[in-house]
Amino acid sequence: MPLINWAFAGIPTLPLPEWMGGGEWHPFTIVTGLVLVARDFAQRELKHWIFGAMLIGLTLSTLTTWPVIVVASGLAFLISETADWAVYTFVKRPLSQRIMLSSAIGAPLDQFVFLGLASLVVPGLFAWGSIVTGIVSKLIGAWVISRLVARQERKAAKIEMKPA
């Protein structure tokens, strides 16, 4: 979390043309998609303690990042992580499917909340182009990981099906 918050404050964005909805695209958004999935794995291991880990990450973020970005990140994380927690707690599907389901819910929530609040200090950040490209970038990262996990699930299923 501190690295992502620093990156959003310190790495330049790329302008998006008006025909794409305007705004800016941050190259680090793809990494954020991978981090959303990493949170999914952390949530599986830490369960409800993931929220404590979030507080530690936010505290560390205050050392390198503007306070408004930390607040925007924290609220976005809290809202999207709560949605992820619900998926991982109540949906009984294979992990690869839960990765995509939680990302399909969490990525838009994370993007809307973060950009909405961060745009208070970074003008022009909240634009449809920024929102859509951010969500798509995050979902690409989640899709790559879900495919890797699905491959492992298929291998494990084949091993279980072999006669002893």
N, C-alpha and C positions, 0 to 999 in steps of 0.2 A: 504493500500500500504506500509506504513512503516513496519508493522509487517511482511509482505511477504518478503520485501527486507532484513530485518534483518534475517529472517528464512533461506533464501537462502545463506546468508553469515555465519550464526552461527550454523546451524543444519547440522550434517554430512550426506553425501550422501551414497548410497549403490552401490557398484560396480556391473555392469551388465556384464554377460559373453559375450565373443566374438560372440557366436552363436546368441545372441540377438542384436548384433550391437555394443557391447561395450559401453564404457562411464559410466555414473553414473545416478542413479535414485534418485531423491530427494523426500522423503516422503511427503513433504509439497506441492507437485505438485497437489495432489488431492484437497487440500484447495484452490489452485489457480483456479481450475476449478469452485469451488463454488463462488469464488470472481468474476470470469468472468461473472457468472450469476447475482451476486449482482450488478455488473456494469450495466448489462442489466436493472435491476429494477431501478437503480439510473438514468440511461439515460431516462427512461420513465418519471420520475418525474422532473428531472433537465433539460431535453432537451439539448440544446447546451451548457448549463452551466457545463455539465459534464467535459469539458476540463479545466475549472477553478478549479474544485474539484481535477482533476488530478495534476495540478500544486501545489496545497496545499499539496497533498500527497507526491509528489516528494520532496518538500521543507522539509517536516518533515523527509523524508527518509534520507536526508543528515546528520541528527543528529546521525544515528545509523549504517550506511552502507557505504561501500566503494564507492567513487564517480563513478567508472566505472560501478558498479552494478546499481547505481541510474540512470545513463545515459542509460544503457541497458534496464532497467525496463521502464524508461520514453519513450524511442523510441518504445519499444514493445507495451506498453500501448497505445501510440498515434496511432500507425498503426492499432492495433487490435480494439481499441475503435472507430476509424474512420469507419472501416468495420461494427462494431456493430451499430454505428449511422446510417449508410446507410440502414442496414436491418430494424431497428426500425422505420426509417423515411419513407422508400419507400415500404416495404413489408407489405401488408395488410392481414396477416394470423393471426390465433389465437396465443395468447402469447406463449403457450407451443411449438408451431412449430417455432416461431421466436427465442425462447431460443436455440433450437437445431440448427437452421440454422445459427444464429450468432455465436454460439460456434464452429460449423463445419468450419466456415470461420476464426474466430478470434483465436481459439486455435492453429492451425498450424502457423499462422502469428506470434502470441505472442511467441511461442516456438522457431521458427527459429531465430527471431530477438534477443530475449533475450539471448538464448544460444550462438548465433554467437558473440554477443558483450561481454557477460560475460566471454566467453572462453579466451578473451584477458588477463584476470587476473587470471582465474582459469583454468589452463591447463587440457585438457582432457574432459572438460565439453561438448564440441560440438562433439557429436558422434551420429550415427544413432539410437543406442539403447536409448540414452538419449532423442532424439527428439521424437521417436515413443512412448516410455513409458510416456513421458510428455504429449503428445497430447491425448493419450488414457486416462490417469489419469484425465485430464481436462474434457474430454468428458463424463467420468463416472459421475463426479460431476454435469455437466450440465444435463445429462440424468435423474438423480435422481430428480433434481428440476423440470425439464420439466414434469415428470410424476406426481409430486405433483400438479403442476399448471393445467395439463390436467384433473386431478380428480376434481379440483375445477371448471374448465370450464364445465365439464359434469354435476356437481351438479347444477350450475347456470342455465344451459340450461334446466334441468328438472324442476326447479322452475318456469322458464318463460313459460314452456309448460303446466303447471297445469291450469285448468280452474278456473276462479275467482268466 
